[in-house]
Amino acid sequence: MIWKNKPKLEALNNINKNTLGGHLGIEVIEVGDDYIKAKMPVDKRTKQPMGLLHGGASVALSETMGSIASVLILDDITKESIVGIEINANHLKSVKSGSVYSITKPIRIGKKIQVWNTEVYNEANELICVSKLTTMRIENR
C-alpha cells in the first residue's frame, strides 16, 4: 500500500466540504492499495452551455483526486503540504447526464514531485477523459 495511513472514505469526503470539489459533488467512493476512485454527477454544476460535461469539471475532478492522493503519501501533514504545478487532459468522449467515475493512480512518487494519472469513465465504463497531474511537496511555514 502506498498510503502512509489508509484513509476512511468519510474523512476524505469531509476534505471536499466547502471547496470546489464539494461544490461539484465529487465523492470518493473507494480507496485501494495504490488508487482512489471517485464519482461526480453530470448536472447543472458540471455541464457547459451545450449540455455536455464541461472539460473543466473533468480537470477539476482530476486535480481534486490527485491532490488528495498526494496528501495521503505525506509523512507528516503538519510539516508539509501539496501544491499542483501542472495538469493536462485529453477529452475523448462527451457525457450528457448521469455520473462519471474516476480512478487515480501514481505514475511516479518522488521525494518532492509526484505525477498522478486520472482516467474518467462514463456509466457505460467508456473512457471519456485522461488527465495527468504533477504535484510538489512544500514545507509548511
N, CA, C and O atoms as CSV, one atom per row, in Angstrom:
chain,resi,resn,atom,element,x,y,z
A,1,MET,N,N,0.849,-1.184,0.000
A,1,MET,CA,C,0.000,0.000,0.000
A,1,MET,C,C,0.895,1.248,0.000
A,1,MET,O,O,1.872,1.324,0.745
A,2,ILE,N,N,0.545,2.215,-0.842
A,2,ILE,CA,C,1.366,3.427,-0.949
A,2,ILE,C,C,0.978,4.498,0.072
A,2,ILE,O,O,1.765,5.409,0.332
A,3,TRP,N,N,-0.198,4.406,0.643
A,3,TRP,CA,C,-0.679,5.431,1.578
A,3,TRP,C,C,0.024,5.274,2.919
A,3,TRP,O,O,0.231,4.154,3.387
A,4,LYS,N,N,0.391,6.392,3.538
A,4,LYS,CA,C,1.027,6.345,4.860
A,4,LYS,C,C,0.048,5.804,5.896
A,4,LYS,O,O,0.441,5.072,6.805
A,5,ASN,N,N,-1.210,6.159,5.762
A,5,ASN,CA,C,-2.294,5.624,6.588
A,5,ASN,C,C,-3.489,5.440,5.680
A,5,ASN,O,O,-3.896,6.379,4.996
A,6,LYS,N,N,-4.065,4.233,5.661
A,6,LYS,CA,C,-5.223,4.029,4.790
A,6,LYS,C,C,-6.376,4.899,5.295
A,6,LYS,O,O,-6.830,4.744,6.428
A,7,PRO,N,N,-6.828,5.785,4.470
A,7,PRO,CA,C,-7.852,6.744,4.897
A,7,PRO,C,C,-9.257,6.142,4.884
A,7,PRO,O,O,-9.549,5.195,4.154
A,8,LYS,N,N,-10.095,6.717,5.704
A,8,LYS,CA,C,-11.515,6.357,5.709
A,8,LYS,C,C,-12.241,7.253,4.707
A,8,LYS,O,O,-11.920,8.434,4.568
A,9,LEU,N,N,-13.225,6.677,4.010
A,9,LEU,CA,C,-13.958,7.438,2.982
A,9,LEU,C,C,-14.600,8.695,3.564
A,9,LEU,O,O,-14.557,9.759,2.946
A,10,GLU,N,N,-15.186,8.574,4.734
A,10,GLU,CA,C,-15.852,9.725,5.343
A,10,GLU,C,C,-14.873,10.884,5.551
A,10,GLU,O,O,-15.203,12.039,5.285
A,11,ALA,N,N,-13.680,10.565,6.023
A,11,ALA,CA,C,-12.673,11.614,6.250
A,11,ALA,C,C,-12.253,12.260,4.933
A,11,ALA,O,O,-12.096,13.479,4.861
A,12,LEU,N,N,-12.071,11.447,3.892
A,12,LEU,CA,C,-11.685,12.007,2.591
A,12,LEU,C,C,-12.779,12.896,2.029
A,12,LEU,O,O,-12.492,13.951,1.463
A,13,ASN,N,N,-14.021,12.485,2.177
A,13,ASN,CA,C,-15.113,13.296,1.650
A,13,ASN,C,C,-15.315,14.570,2.457
A,13,ASN,O,O,-15.804,15.566,1.923
A,14,ASN,N,N,-14.950,14.555,3.725
A,14,ASN,CA,C,-15.018,15.779,4.523
A,14,ASN,C,C,-14.004,16.807,4.054
A,14,ASN,O,O,-14.229,18.007,4.207
A,15,ILE,N,N,-12.882,16.355,3.481
A,15,ILE,CA,C,-11.872,17.276,2.954
A,15,ILE,C,C,-12.486,18.173,1.879
A,15,ILE,O,O,-12.105,19.337,1.751
A,16,ASN,N,N,-13.432,17.637,1.109
A,16,ASN,CA,C,-14.022,18.371,-0.011
A,16,ASN,C,C,-15.099,19.368,0.394
A,16,ASN,O,O,-15.497,20.201,-0.420
A,17,LYS,N,N,-15.577,19.304,1.630
A,17,LYS,CA,C,-16.636,20.237,2.047
A,17,LYS,C,C,-16.148,21.670,1.903
A,17,LYS,O,O,-15.017,21.995,2.262
A,18,ASN,N,N,-17.019,22.519,1.372
A,18,ASN,CA,C,-16.731,23.948,1.194
A,18,ASN,C,C,-15.534,24.206,0.277
A,18,ASN,O,O,-14.794,25.171,0.469
A,19,THR,N,N,-15.354,23.343,-0.713
A,19,THR,CA,C,-14.306,23.523,-1.723
A,19,THR,C,C,-14.940,23.370,-3.102
A,19,THR,O,O,-16.131,23.077,-3.214
A,20,LEU,N,N,-14.152,23.566,-4.136
A,20,LEU,CA,C,-14.652,23.350,-5.496
A,20,LEU,C,C,-15.124,21.907,-5.660
A,20,LEU,O,O,-16.179,21.658,-6.245
A,21,GLY,N,N,-14.342,20.955,-5.141
A,21,GLY,CA,C,-14.726,19.543,-5.237
A,21,GLY,C,C,-16.083,19.280,-4.611
A,21,GLY,O,O,-16.896,18.549,-5.176
A,22,GLY,N,N,-16.333,19.863,-3.463
A,22,GLY,CA,C,-17.633,19.711,-2.810
A,22,GLY,C,C,-18.744,20.357,-3.612
A,22,GLY,O,O,-19.829,19.790,-3.738
A,23,HIS,N,N,-18.486,21.541,-4.157
A,23,HIS,CA,C,-19.489,22.234,-4.970
A,23,HIS,C,C,-19.855,21.411,-6.205
A,23,HIS,O,O,-21.012,21.395,-6.626
A,24,LEU,N,N,-18.864,20.729,-6.782
A,24,LEU,CA,C,-19.120,19.918,-7.979
A,24,LEU,C,C,-19.731,18.557,-7.653
A,24,LEU,O,O,-20.103,17.814,-8.561
A,25,GLY,N,N,-19.837,18.230,-6.379
A,25,GLY,CA,C,-20.431,16.959,-5.980
A,25,GLY,C,C,-19.479,15.773,-6.067
A,25,GLY,O,O,-19.928,14.630,-6.143
A,26,ILE,N,N,-18.170,16.025,-6.058
A,26,ILE,CA,C,-17.186,14.950,-6.130
A,26,ILE,C,C,-17.218,14.157,-4.828
A,26,ILE,O,O,-17.180,14.725,-3.737
A,27,GLU,N,N,-17.288,12.837,-4.963
A,27,GLU,CA,C,-17.340,11.948,-3.807
A,27,GLU,C,C,-16.332,10.818,-3.987
A,27,GLU,O,O,-16.344,10.128,-5.006
A,28,VAL,N,N,-15.467,10.631,-3.006
A,28,VAL,CA,C,-14.543,9.499,-3.015
A,28,VAL,C,C,-15.359,8.260,-2.675
A,28,VAL,O,O,-16.068,8.238,-1.669
A,29,ILE,N,N,-15.261,7.217,-3.517
A,29,ILE,CA,C,-16.089,6.027,-3.298
A,29,ILE,C,C,-15.281,4.764,-2.975
A,29,ILE,O,O,-15.850,3.772,-2.520
A,30,GLU,N,N,-13.964,4.788,-3.205
A,30,GLU,CA,C,-13.156,3.601,-2.926
A,30,GLU,C,C,-11.685,3.988,-2.840
A,30,GLU,O,O,-11.205,4.845,-3.583
A,31,VAL,N,N,-10.985,3.339,-1.920
A,31,VAL,CA,C,-9.544,3.516,-1.805
A,31,VAL,C,C,-8.913,2.134,-1.835
A,31,VAL,O,O,-9.219,1.286,-0.997
A,32,GLY,N,N,-8.026,1.907,-2.808
A,32,GLY,CA,C,-7.303,0.645,-2.905
A,32,GLY,C,C,-5.878,0.825,-2.426
A,32,GLY,O,O,-5.529,1.873,-1.882
A,33,ASP,N,N,-5.065,-0.174,-2.619
A,33,ASP,CA,C,-3.677,-0.102,-2.175
A,33,ASP,C,C,-2.867,0.958,-2.910
A,33,ASP,O,O,-1.922,1.514,-2.350
A,34,ASP,N,N,-3.230,1.243,-4.161
A,34,ASP,CA,C,-2.476,2.238,-4.941
A,34,ASP,C,C,-3.376,3.080,-5.840
A,34,ASP,O,O,-2.918,3.600,-6.858
A,35,TYR,N,N,-4.635,3.220,-5.481
A,35,TYR,CA,C,-5.556,4.025,-6.290
A,35,TYR,C,C,-6.671,4.597,-5.429
A,35,TYR,O,O,-6.934,4.134,-4.320
A,36,ILE,N,N,-7.320,5.624,-5.980
A,36,ILE,CA,C,-8.520,6.213,-5.381
A,36,ILE,C,C,-9.563,6.321,-6.480
A,36,ILE,O,O,-9.261,6.765,-7.587
A,37,LYS,N,N,-10.794,5.914,-6.174
A,37,LYS,CA,C,-11.902,6.069,-7.115
A,37,LYS,C,C,-12.863,7.124,-6.594
A,37,LYS,O,O,-13.074,7.268,-5.390
A,38,ALA,N,N,-13.439,7.860,-7.543
A,38,ALA,CA,C,-14.388,8.911,-7.183
A,38,ALA,C,C,-15.545,8.932,-8.172
A,38,ALA,O,O,-15.488,8.340,-9.250
A,39,LYS,N,N,-16.588,9.632,-7.769
A,39,LYS,CA,C,-17.798,9.789,-8.577
A,39,LYS,C,C,-18.131,11.284,-8.619
A,39,LYS,O,O,-17.986,11.994,-7.624
A,40,MET,N,N,-18.582,11.746,-9.795
A,40,MET,CA,C,-19.011,13.138,-9.936
A,40,MET,C,C,-20.272,13.171,-10.791
A,40,MET,O,O,-20.315,12.540,-11.847
A,41,PRO,N,N,-21.297,13.895,-10.355
A,41,PRO,CA,C,-22.518,13.983,-11.163
A,41,PRO,C,C,-22.319,14.834,-12.407
A,41,PRO,O,O,-21.514,15.765,-12.423
A,42,VAL,N,N,-23.064,14.498,-13.440
A,42,VAL,CA,C,-23.138,15.333,-14.634
A,42,VAL,C,C,-24.484,16.042,-14.529
A,42,VAL,O,O,-25.524,15.490,-14.888
A,43,ASP,N,N,-24.443,17.272,-14.032
A,43,ASP,CA,C,-25.673,18.033,-13.793
A,43,ASP,C,C,-25.392,19.517,-14.002
A,43,ASP,O,O,-24.361,19.876,-14.571
A,44,LYS,N,N,-26.295,20.379,-13.550
A,44,LYS,CA,C,-26.154,21.813,-13.807
A,44,LYS,C,C,-24.855,22.393,-13.246
A,44,LYS,O,O,-24.401,23.437,-13.714
A,45,ARG,N,N,-24.253,21.742,-12.260
A,45,ARG,CA,C,-22.995,22.230,-11.686
A,45,ARG,C,C,-21.797,21.903,-12.566
A,45,ARG,O,O,-20.777,22.590,-12.500
A,46,THR,N,N,-21.906,20.862,-13.390
A,46,THR,CA,C,-20.737,20.347,-14.114
A,46,THR,C,C,-20.886,20.381,-15.629
A,46,THR,O,O,-19.996,19.920,-16.343
A,47,LYS,N,N,-21.993,20.918,-16.134
A,47,LYS,CA,C,-22.205,20.976,-17.585
A,47,LYS,C,C,-21.815,22.332,-18.153
A,47,LYS,O,O,-21.841,23.344,-17.452
A,48,GLN,N,N,-21.453,22.339,-19.434
A,48,GLN,CA,C,-21.223,23.571,-20.171
A,48,GLN,C,C,-22.517,23.955,-20.893
A,48,GLN,O,O,-23.458,23.162,-20.900
A,49,PRO,N,N,-22.596,25.138,-21.498
A,49,PRO,CA,C,-23.857,25.610,-22.096
A,49,PRO,C,C,-24.476,24.680,-23.143
A,49,PRO,O,O,-25.689,24.733,-23.348
A,50,MET,N,N,-23.701,23.841,-23.802
A,50,MET,CA,C,-24.248,22.923,-24.801
A,50,MET,C,C,-24.867,21.674,-24.167
A,50,MET,O,O,-25.354,20.793,-24.875
A,51,GLY,N,N,-24.847,21.599,-22.820
A,51,GLY,CA,C,-25.465,20.477,-22.126
A,51,GLY,C,C,-24.561,19.271,-21.937
A,51,GLY,O,O,-25.030,18.198,-21.557
A,52,LEU,N,N,-23.268,19.436,-22.200
A,52,LEU,CA,C,-22.304,18.346,-22.053
A,52,LEU,C,C,-21.456,18.576,-20.803
A,52,LEU,O,O,-21.347,19.697,-20.305
A,53,LEU,N,N,-20.866,17.501,-20.312
A,53,LEU,CA,C,-19.932,17.630,-19.205
A,53,LEU,C,C,-18.831,18.623,-19.595
A,53,LEU,O,O,-18.198,18.477,-20.640
A,54,HIS,N,N,-18.618,19.600,-18.772
A,54,HIS,CA,C,-17.606,20.630,-19.020
A,54,HIS,C,C,-16.217,20.019,-18.855
A,54,HIS,O,O,-15.953,19.316,-17.880
A,55,GLY,N,N,-15.338,20.289,-19.805
A,55,GLY,CA,C,-13.974,19.780,-19.705
A,55,GLY,C,C,-13.284,20.246,-18.437
A,55,GLY,O,O,-12.479,19.517,-17.857
A,56,GLY,N,N,-13.594,21.443,-18.013
A,56,GLY,CA,C,-13.009,21.958,-16.774
A,56,GLY,C,C,-13.454,21.182,-15.554
A,56,GLY,O,O,-12.706,21.072,-14.582
A,57,ALA,N,N,-14.670,20.639,-15.592
A,57,ALA,CA,C,-15.138,19.810,-14.479
A,57,ALA,C,C,-14.335,18.513,-14.411
A,57,ALA,O,O,-13.995,18.046,-13.325
A,58,SER,N,N,-14.035,17.936,-15.569
A,58,SER,CA,C,-13.201,16.727,-15.600
A,58,SER,C,C,-11.806,17.024,-15.064
A,58,SER,O,O,-11.227,16.216,-14.337
A,59,VAL,N,N,-11.268,18.187,-15.426
A,59,VAL,CA,C,-9.948,18.580,-14.947
A,59,VAL,C,C,-9.990,18.844,-13.438
A,59,VAL,O,O,-9.059,18.478,-12.720
A,60,ALA,N,N,-11.054,19.471,-12.960
A,60,ALA,CA,C,-11.199,19.702,-11.521
A,60,ALA,C,C,-11.293,18.377,-10.765
A,60,ALA,O,O,-10.747,18.247,-9.669
A,61,LEU,N,N,-11.983,17.398,-11.345
A,61,LEU,CA,C,-12.054,16.060,-10.741
A,61,LEU,C,C,-10.646,15.471,-10.645
A,61,LEU,O,O,-10.263,14.943,-9.601
A,62,SER,N,N,-9.886,15.560,-11.718
A,62,SER,CA,C,-8.522,15.030,-11.734
A,62,SER,C,C,-7.635,15.731,-10.705
A,62,SER,O,O,-6.913,15.074,-9.955
A,63,GLU,N,N,-7.687,17.048,-10.670
A,63,GLU,CA,C,-6.827,17.774,-9.733
A,63,GLU,C,C,-7.240,17.514,-8.289
A,63,GLU,O,O,-6.388,17.385,-7.411
A,64,THR,N,N,-8.530,17.439,-8.046
A,64,THR,CA,C,-9.010,17.141,-6.694
A,64,THR,C,C,-8.508,15.787,-6.226
A,64,THR,O,O,-7.984,15.668,-5.118
A,65,MET,N,N,-8.662,14.770,-7.054
A,65,MET,CA,C,-8.278,13.423,-6.644
A,65,MET,C,C,-6.761,13.254,-6.579
A,65,MET,O,O,-6.254,12.593,-5.673
A,66,GLY,N,N,-6.039,13.836,-7.519
A,66,GLY,CA,C,-4.586,13.762,-7.472
A,66,GLY,C,C,-4.015,14.492,-6.268
A,66,GLY,O,O,-3.030,14.053,-5.675
A,67,SER,N,N,-4.635,15.601,-5.911
A,67,SER,CA,C,-4.184,16.350,-4.739
A,67,SER,C,C,-4.456,15.573,-3.457
A,67,SER,O,O,-3.607,15.521,-2.567
A,68,ILE,N,N,-5.629,14.974,-3.363
A,68,ILE,CA,C,-5.938,14.145,-2.191
A,68,ILE,C,C,-4.942,12.987,-2.102
A,68,ILE,O,O,-4.415,12.701,-1.027
A,69,ALA,N,N,-4.690,12.331,-3.216
A,69,ALA,CA,C,-3.733,11.222,-3.228
A,69,ALA,C,C,-2.356,11.699,-2.784
A,69,ALA,O,O,-1.677,11.013,-2.021
A,70,SER,N,N,-1.945,12.866,-3.254
A,70,SER,CA,C,-0.632,13.398,-2.876
A,70,SER,C,C,-0.531,13.647,-1.371
A,70,SER,O,O,0.502,13.377,-0.758
A,71,VAL,N,N,-1.596,14.155,-0.794
A,71,VAL,CA,C,-1.606,14.397,0.657
A,71,VAL,C,C,-1.492,13.075,1.418
A,71,VAL,O,O,-0.847,13.009,2.465
A,72,LEU,N,N,-2.116,12.033,0.892
A,72,LEU,CA,C,-2.125,10.748,1.595
A,72,LEU,C,C,-0.767,10.058,1.630
A,72,LEU,O,O,-0.590,9.093,2.374
A,73,ILE,N,N,0.185,10.526,0.850
A,73,ILE,CA,C,1.524,9.919,0.891
A,73,ILE,C,C,2.512,10.756,1.706
A,73,ILE,O,O,3.681,10.391,1.830
A,74,LEU,N,N,2.045,11.879,2.262
A,74,LEU,CA,C,2.928,12.695,3.092
A,74,LEU,C,C,3.235,11.985,4.404
A,74,LEU,O,O,2.391,11.283,4.960
A,75,ASP,N,N,4.450,12.180,4.883
A,75,ASP,CA,C,4.836,11.601,6.172
A,75,ASP,C,C,4.159,12.332,7.325
A,75,ASP,O,O,3.721,11.701,8.287
A,76,ASP,N,N,4.069,13.658,7.235
A,76,ASP,CA,C,3.526,14.450,8.343
A,76,ASP,C,C,2.843,15.689,7.764
A,76,ASP,O,O,3.513,16.626,7.330
A,77,ILE,N,N,1.506,15.692,7.760
A,77,ILE,CA,C,0.768,16.814,7.154
A,77,ILE,C,C,0.875,18.100,7.958
A,77,ILE,O,O,0.462,19.155,7.476
A,78,THR,N,N,1.418,18.042,9.170
A,78,THR,CA,C,1.639,19.279,9.921
A,78,THR,C,C,2.916,19.974,9.464
A,78,THR,O,O,3.103,21.163,9.726
A,79,LYS,N,N,3.806,19.234,8.775
A,79,LYS,CA,C,5.073,19.799,8.333
A,79,LYS,C,C,5.142,20.056,6.831
A,79,LYS,O,O,5.956,20.859,6.374
A,80,GLU,N,N,4.292,19.377,6.061
A,80,GLU,CA,C,4.323,19.500,4.599
A,80,GLU,C,C,2.922,19.700,4.040
A,80,GLU,O,O,1.924,19.311,4.646
A,81,SER,N,N,2.880,20.319,2.862
A,81,SER,CA,C,1.641,20.482,2.102
A,81,SER,C,C,1.913,20.095,0.656
A,81,SER,O,O,3.052,19.830,0.274
A,82,ILE,N,N,0.863,20.068,-0.132
A,82,ILE,CA,C,0.945,19.727,-1.554
A,82,ILE,C,C,0.430,20.892,-2.384
A,82,ILE,O,O,-0.582,21.509,-2.049
A,83,VAL,N,N,1.134,21.185,-3.466
A,83,VAL,CA,C,0.645,22.161,-4.447
A,83,VAL,C,C,0.693,21.522,-5.827
A,83,VAL,O,O,1.596,20.743,-6.131
A,84,GLY,N,N,-0.282,21.857,-6.653
A,84,GLY,CA,C,-0.277,21.409,-8.038
A,84,GLY,C,C,0.645,22.300,-8.845
A,84,GLY,O,O,0.654,23.517,-8.661
A,85,ILE,N,N,1.432,21.697,-9.750
A,85,ILE,CA,C,2.325,22.526,-10.570
A,85,ILE,C,C,2.063,22.376,-12.067
A,85,ILE,O,O,2.533,23.193,-12.859
A,86,GLU,N,N,1.308,21.331,-12.468
A,86,GLU,CA,C,0.962,21.189,-13.892
A,86,GLU,C,C,-0.157,20.176,-14.013
A,86,GLU,O,O,-0.190,19.181,-13.289
A,87,ILE,N,N,-1.079,20.436,-14.937
A,87,ILE,CA,C,-2.151,19.485,-15.224
A,87,ILE,C,C,-2.477,19.556,-16.712
A,87,ILE,O,O,-2.434,20.627,-17.319
A,88,ASN,N,N,-2.800,18.408,-17.287
A,88,ASN,CA,C,-3.284,18.390,-18.665
A,88,ASN,C,C,-4.369,17.345,-18.778
A,88,ASN,O,O,-4.487,16.471,-17.919
A,89,ALA,N,N,-5.154,17.427,-19.821
A,89,ALA,CA,C,-6.255,16.486,-20.003
A,89,ALA,C,C,-6.559,16.313,-21.481
A,89,ALA,O,O,-6.452,17.250,-22.272
A,90,ASN,N,N,-6.935,15.105,-21.829
A,90,ASN,CA,C,-7.438,14.797,-23.155
A,90,ASN,C,C,-8.890,14.358,-22.994
A,90,ASN,O,O,-9.180,13.374,-22.313
A,91,HIS,N,N,-9.786,15.089,-23.620
A,91,HIS,CA,C,-11.211,14.783,-23.560
A,91,HIS,C,C,-11.541,13.910,-24.770
A,91,HIS,O,O,-11.389,14.342,-25.913
A,92,LEU,N,N,-11.990,12.691,-24.515
A,92,LEU,CA,C,-12.125,11.685,-25.562
A,92,LEU,C,C,-13.559,11.420,-26.005
A,92,LEU,O,O,-13.791,10.957,-27.122
A,93,LYS,N,N,-14.516,11.710,-25.136
A,93,LYS,CA,C,-15.917,11.410,-25.431
A,93,LYS,C,C,-16.779,12.325,-24.576
A,93,LYS,O,O,-16.380,12.706,-23.476
A,94,SER,N,N,-17.949,12.679,-25.070
A,94,SER,CA,C,-18.829,13.566,-24.312
A,94,SER,C,C,-19.791,12.767,-23.433
A,94,SER,O,O,-20.049,11.586,-23.666
A,95,VAL,N,N,-20.313,13.457,-22.411
A,95,VAL,CA,C,-21.298,12.880,-21.492
A,95,VAL,C,C,-22.377,13.933,-21.281
A,95,VAL,O,O,-22.068,15.107,-21.078
A,96,LYS,N,N,-23.660,13.515,-21.330
A,96,LYS,CA,C,-24.769,14.454,-21.178
A,96,LYS,C,C,-25.492,14.345,-19.848
A,96,LYS,O,O,-26.108,15.314,-19.404
A,97,SER,N,N,-25.430,13.179,-19.196
A,97,SER,CA,C,-26.197,13.001,-17.962
A,97,SER,C,C,-25.599,11.873,-17.126
A,97,SER,O,O,-24.652,11.203,-17.538
A,98,GLY,N,N,-26.171,11.685,-15.958
A,98,GLY,CA,C,-25.736,10.611,-15.077
A,98,GLY,C,C,-24.567,11.037,-14.216
A,98,GLY,O,O,-24.566,12.126,-13.642
A,99,SER,N,N,-23.580,10.177,-14.130
A,99,SER,CA,C,-22.377,10.434,-13.345
A,99,SER,C,C,-21.163,9.955,-14.121
A,99,SER,O,O,-21.271,9.134,-15.032
A,100,VAL,N,N,-20.012,10.480,-13.748
A,100,VAL,CA,C,-18.748,9.959,-14.253
A,100,VAL,C,C,-17.960,9.429,-13.058
A,100,VAL,O,O,-18.171,9.838,-11.916
A,101,TYR,N,N,-17.055,8.517,-13.356
A,101,TYR,CA,C,-16.263,7.855,-12.330
A,101,TYR,C,C,-14.798,7.991,-12.696
A,101,TYR,O,O,-14.428,7.878,-13.864
A,102,SER,N,N,-13.970,8.234,-11.699
A,102,SER,CA,C,-12.543,8.384,-11.960
A,102,SER,C,C,-11.744,7.395,-11.130
A,102,SER,O,O,-12.166,6.958,-10.060
A,103,ILE,N,N,-10.581,7.059,-11.657
A,103,ILE,CA,C,-9.609,6.279,-10.908
A,103,ILE,C,C,-8.271,6.994,-11.052
A,103,ILE,O,O,-7.816,7.285,-12.158
A,104,THR,N,N,-7.657,7.268,-9.912
A,104,THR,CA,C,-6.399,7.995,-9.857
A,104,THR,C,C,-5.323,7.072,-9.321
A,104,THR,O,O,-5.476,6.464,-8.261
A,105,LYS,N,N,-4.212,6.973,-10.082
A,105,LYS,CA,C,-3.087,6.123,-9.704
A,105,LYS,C,C,-1.785,6.894,-9.910
A,105,LYS,O,O,-1.725,7.799,-10.742
A,106,PRO,N,N,-0.752,6.543,-9.160
A,106,PRO,CA,C,0.524,7.231,-9.351
A,106,PRO,C,C,1.240,6.769,-10.619
A,106,PRO,O,O,1.200,5.594,-10.985
A,107,ILE,N,N,1.883,7.707,-11.265
A,107,ILE,CA,C,2.826,7.399,-12.326
A,107,ILE,C,C,4.222,7.368,-11.705
A,107,ILE,O,O,5.029,6.483,-11.987
A,108,ARG,N,N,4.483,8.359,-10.852
A,108,ARG,CA,C,5.757,8.405,-10.125
A,108,ARG,C,C,5.570,9.149,-8.821
A,108,ARG,O,O,4.949,10.211,-8.775
A,109,ILE,N,N,6.116,8.576,-7.761
A,109,ILE,CA,C,6.116,9.221,-6.453
A,109,ILE,C,C,7.572,9.461,-6.069
A,109,ILE,O,O,8.288,8.530,-5.701
A,110,GLY,N,N,7.997,10.706,-6.157
A,110,GLY,CA,C,9.361,11.061,-5.781
A,110,GLY,C,C,9.388,11.742,-4.424
A,110,GLY,O,O,8.358,11.873,-3.763
A,111,LYS,N,N,10.572,12.174,-4.012
A,111,LYS,CA,C,10.700,12.837,-2.712
A,111,LYS,C,C,9.988,14.184,-2.689
A,111,LYS,O,O,9.402,14.558,-1.673
A,112,LYS,N,N,10.034,14.909,-3.790
A,112,LYS,CA,C,9.380,16.224,-3.870
A,112,LYS,C,C,8.247,16.269,-4.893
A,112,LYS,O,O,7.253,16.964,-4.684
A,113,ILE,N,N,8.390,15.538,-5.990
A,113,ILE,CA,C,7.443,15.602,-7.104
A,113,ILE,C,C,6.683,14.286,-7.230
A,113,ILE,O,O,7.265,13.203,-7.166
A,114,GLN,N,N,5.372,14.406,-7.411
A,114,GLN,CA,C,4.530,13.240,-7.711
A,114,GLN,C,C,3.791,13.501,-9.012
A,114,GLN,O,O,3.413,14.635,-9.306
A,115,VAL,N,N,3.587,12.442,-9.792
A,115,VAL,CA,C,2.805,12.547,-11.021
A,115,VAL,C,C,1.684,11.522,-10.917
A,115,VAL,O,O,1.929,10.344,-10.655
A,116,TRP,N,N,0.447,11.982,-11.127
A,116,TRP,CA,C,-0.748,11.155,-10.966
A,116,TRP,C,C,-1.527,11.087,-12.271
A,116,TRP,O,O,-1.699,12.100,-12.949
A,117,ASN,N,N,-1.993,9.906,-12.620
A,117,ASN,CA,C,-2.831,9.694,-13.798
A,117,ASN,C,C,-4.269,9.475,-13.337
A,117,ASN,O,O,-4.529,8.657,-12.455
A,118,THR,N,N,-5.188,10.205,-13.935
A,118,THR,CA,C,-6.608,10.010,-13.642
A,118,THR,C,C,-7.332,9.697,-14.938
A,118,THR,O,O,-7.238,10.439,-15.916
A,119,GLU,N,N,-8.052,8.589,-14.931
A,119,GLU,CA,C,-8.916,8.219,-16.051
A,119,GLU,C,C,-10.354,8.405,-15.604
A,119,GLU,O,O,-10.729,7.998,-14.504
A,120,VAL,N,N,-11.155,9.021,-16.461
A,120,VAL,CA,C,-12.556,9.295,-16.162
A,120,VAL,C,C,-13.417,8.485,-17.123
A,120,VAL,O,O,-13.184,8.485,-18.332
A,121,TYR,N,N,-14.407,7.800,-16.578
A,121,TYR,CA,C,-15.289,6.906,-17.343
A,121,TYR,C,C,-16.742,7.325,-17.183
A,121,TYR,O,O,-17.127,7.888,-16.159
A,122,ASN,N,N,-17.548,7.044,-18.210
A,122,ASN,CA,C,-18.990,7.267,-18.099
A,122,ASN,C,C,-19.631,6.038,-17.447
A,122,ASN,O,O,-18.937,5.094,-17.068
A,123,GLU,N,N,-20.952,6.059,-17.323
A,123,GLU,CA,C,-21.648,4.952,-16.666
A,123,GLU,C,C,-21.587,3.654,-17.460
A,123,GLU,O,O,-21.820,2.584,-16.898
A,124,ALA,N,N,-21.278,3.723,-18.756
A,124,ALA,CA,C,-21.107,2.526,-19.590
A,124,ALA,C,C,-19.658,2.026,-19.558
A,124,ALA,O,O,-19.275,1.147,-20.330
A,125,ASN,N,N,-18.862,2.602,-18.654
A,125,ASN,CA,C,-17.451,2.239,-18.480
A,125,ASN,C,C,-16.603,2.563,-19.714
A,125,ASN,O,O,-15.602,1.896,-19.976
A,126,GLU,N,N,-17.006,3.589,-20.470
A,126,GLU,CA,C,-16.240,4.066,-21.616
A,126,GLU,C,C,-15.335,5.208,-21.154
A,126,GLU,O,O,-15.769,6.098,-20.424
A,127,LEU,N,N,-14.092,5.173,-21.582
A,127,LEU,CA,C,-13.129,6.202,-21.209
A,127,LEU,C,C,-13.516,7.521,-21.866
A,127,LEU,O,O,-13.661,7.597,-23.086
A,128,ILE,N,N,-13.682,8.556,-21.052
A,128,ILE,CA,C,-14.072,9.860,-21.605
A,128,ILE,C,C,-12.993,10.926,-21.443
A,128,ILE,O,O,-13.003,11.931,-22.155
A,129,CYS,N,N,-12.060,10.713,-20.507
A,129,CYS,CA,C,-11.004,11.707,-20.285
A,129,CYS,C,C,-9.807,11.023,-19.625
A,129,CYS,O,O,-9.957,10.148,-18.772
A,130,VAL,N,N,-8.616,11.450,-20.047
A,130,VAL,CA,C,-7.374,11.032,-19.408
A,130,VAL,C,C,-6.648,12.304,-19.006
A,130,VAL,O,O,-6.472,13.212,-19.818
A,131,SER,N,N,-6.228,12.366,-17.747
A,131,SER,CA,C,-5.595,13.569,-17.238
A,131,SER,C,C,-4.361,13.204,-16.413
A,131,SER,O,O,-4.328,12.173,-15.742
A,132,LYS,N,N,-3.357,14.064,-16.478
A,132,LYS,CA,C,-2.137,13.864,-15.706
A,132,LYS,C,C,-1.880,15.113,-14.876
A,132,LYS,O,O,-1.881,16.231,-15.392
A,133,LEU,N,N,-1.660,14.904,-13.582
A,133,LEU,CA,C,-1.398,15.990,-12.638
A,133,LEU,C,C,-0.022,15.811,-12.024
A,133,LEU,O,O,0.344,14.711,-11.609
A,134,THR,N,N,0.742,16.901,-11.969
A,134,THR,CA,C,2.019,16.892,-11.265
A,134,THR,C,C,1.867,17.757,-10.027
A,134,THR,O,O,1.412,18.898,-10.101
A,135,THR,N,N,2.258,17.191,-8.873
A,135,THR,CA,C,2.198,17.924,-7.611
A,135,THR,C,C,3.592,17.979,-7.008
A,135,THR,O,O,4.487,17.216,-7.373
A,136,MET,N,N,3.747,18.922,-6.060
A,136,MET,CA,C,5.031,19.081,-5.381
A,136,MET,C,C,4.806,19.257,-3.885
A,136,MET,O,O,3.896,19.963,-3.449
A,137,ARG,N,N,5.670,18.588,-3.104
A,137,ARG,CA,C,5.663,18.764,-1.652
A,137,ARG,C,C,6.340,20.087,-1.311
A,137,ARG,O,O,7.376,20.435,-1.878
A,138,ILE,N,N,5.738,20.815,-0.379
A,138,ILE,CA,C,6.383,22.032,0.124
A,138,ILE,C,C,6.345,22.001,1.647
A,138,ILE,O,O,5.463,21.380,2.240
A,139,GLU,N,N,7.289,22.660,2.265
A,139,GLU,CA,C,7.323,22.741,3.718
A,139,GLU,C,C,6.325,23.787,4.191
A,139,GLU,O,O,6.238,24.869,3.612
A,140,ASN,N,N,5.572,23.471,5.237
A,140,ASN,CA,C,4.674,24.457,5.846
A,140,ASN,C,C,5.511,25.505,6.561
A,140,ASN,O,O,6.540,25.193,7.160
A,141,ARG,N,N,5.068,26.726,6.494
A,141,ARG,CA,C,5.795,27.821,7.165
A,141,ARG,C,C,4.974,28.396,8.269
A,141,ARG,O,O,5.415,29.324,8.947
